[in-house]
Amino acid sequence: MTTLRDLPSVDQLLHHADDLLNRFGRPLTLDALRLTLDEARARIKRDGETASPSPASILASAESHLAAWTTPSLAPVINATGVVLHTNLGRAPLSESTIQAMNAVAANYSNLEFDLGTGKRGSRLIHAESVLQKLLGVESALVVNNNASAVLLVLSALANKKRVVIPRSQLVEIGGGFRVPDVMKQSGAKLVEIGTTNKVRISDYMDALDEPTALVMRAHRSNFKIVGFTEEPELAKIVDVAHKENVIVVDDLGSGALIDTVKYGLTHEPTVQESLAAGVDVVCFSGDKLLGGPQAGIIVGKKELIDRIKKHPLARAVRADKTCLAGITATLMHYLKDEAEREIPVVRMMSLTAKQVRVRAEAWRNVVGQGEVVKSESTVGGGSLPEESMLTFVLSLQVKSPDKFLAKLREANPPVIARTENDKVLLDPRTVLDDESLLRVLKDVLHDYR
Ligand SMILES: *Cc1c(COP(=O)(O)O)cnc(C)c1O
């Protein structure tokens, strides 16, 4: 009969734990040893007669606790879903030079808020601002933590306790609980809804502007479409009417396309340049949607307004950190140098032709020795171009219980995220960055799959 006294003490175990102490440090190793001994005691009490675990097996259990505690839960996965901006999978993967720029400022001191010319204090805002001015011809720009905070900041700075006019058809929920009307209320703005769910006319704007108003807001519907009996005035027309009453126009574009998506066989996603050309005073958009950079909110527009936004107390609370500023600047440089399609992963993925994807899917099939290459659809995702898809080719695998197979793919290292359709497992090369890793995992999982 095993008794609790047969168990080794923590001190005894420590004599054999040099490896664990080196790898995990003393406090955590002690924690793991104590926990493992507690578990062993509980088993002995419960089962009575089990043999006392050997020191080696106690150390092995402690090691698995330690490994679990020190493995970050956030880790890379392979996106084989064909959804380019997959919100749940971290949206935009970054370009090489974006990663290098972020690494360099993360690892070193930088001139973040230091003017190298004068040797005095500088502003962190100038770094991205100068590229945005050059790229978009805007007077001023400001980069904050994300686009949700950009919208909150813009409205807080420009419309607190004042009327903000917005069509009912744009009072949308973007996802993750970001509701345009709630954010507007949070900013202290007084929401003035105009039009109906499906229609808004220029006369609705004119009527609303009869009363003193701070701004007219347009919010991109992002993740859904209104079709059928609908109407919305041209942006330039809205700007015209607002400016006649000295009212500011703010456009929350959401995805922030800088390139016309029609080029890739998709419908037209409103671009930042178009909003500016229509005369919008302040435009805000995300850094990590169609733009393809790190998480950020970008605010561009008239100097006098951007200056007010920069001075608002919330600006400090939602400011971008140095790695974000370095990364967003590096990504914007790709647009400036007209190399976005070659360098920015999400733009590259959208620009792939169906034929290019098919060649890869066929190569995959040859490597794994099974499956079929079939036509399918990739989507943009990330609240951009709802209901739109790109023609693609996927490797379609016929396996027993496809959902179980998906689970096996998710358990792999790195995890592979795929989808099923009509009882087949589909893998879309369009969103896969590293074919070699994908194929290694896929071969292993297929090999062991019963
Ligand atoms: C996505 C989106 C946001 C939020 O942007 P984040 O960068 O995710 O914070 C705000 N407005 C619109 C219209 C969007 O599409």
The ligand as an SDF file (V2000), in Angstrom:
LIG
                    3D

 15 15  0  0  0  0  0  0  0  0999 V2000
  -13.7160   48.4190  -39.0640 C   0  0  0  0  0  0  0  0  0  0  0  0
  -14.4010   49.6960  -38.9220 C   0  0  0  0  0  0  0  0  0  0  0  0
  -14.2070   50.5010  -37.7880 C   0  0  0  0  0  0  0  0  0  0  0  0
  -13.3160   50.0670  -36.6600 C   0  0  0  0  0  0  0  0  0  0  0  0
  -11.9850   50.0320  -37.0790 O   0  0  0  0  0  0  0  0  0  0  0  0
  -10.8760   49.2660  -36.1900 P   0  0  0  0  0  0  0  0  0  0  0  0
   -9.5830   49.6130  -36.8570 O   0  0  0  0  0  0  0  0  0  0  0  0
  -11.2290   47.8340  -36.2200 O   0  0  0  0  0  0  0  0  0  0  0  0
  -10.9560   49.8230  -34.8100 O   0  0  0  0  0  0  0  0  0  0  0  0
  -14.8630   51.6910  -37.7000 C   0  0  0  0  0  0  0  0  0  0  0  0
  -15.6900   52.1060  -38.7030 N   0  0  0  0  0  0  0  0  0  0  0  0
  -15.8960   51.3710  -39.8070 C   0  0  0  0  0  0  0  0  0  0  0  0
  -16.8320   51.8870  -40.8570 C   0  0  0  0  0  0  0  0  0  0  0  0
  -15.2580   50.1390  -39.9530 C   0  0  0  0  0  0  0  0  0  0  0  0
  -15.4690   49.3960  -41.0460 O   0  0  0  0  0  0  0  0  0  0  0  0
  1  2  1  0
  2  3  1  0
  2 14  2  0
  3  4  1  0
  3 10  2  0
  4  5  1  0
  5  6  1  0
  6  7  2  0
  6  8  1  0
  6  9  1  0
 10 11  1  0
 11 12  2  0
 12 13  1  0
 12 14  1  0
 14 15  1  0
M  END
$$$$
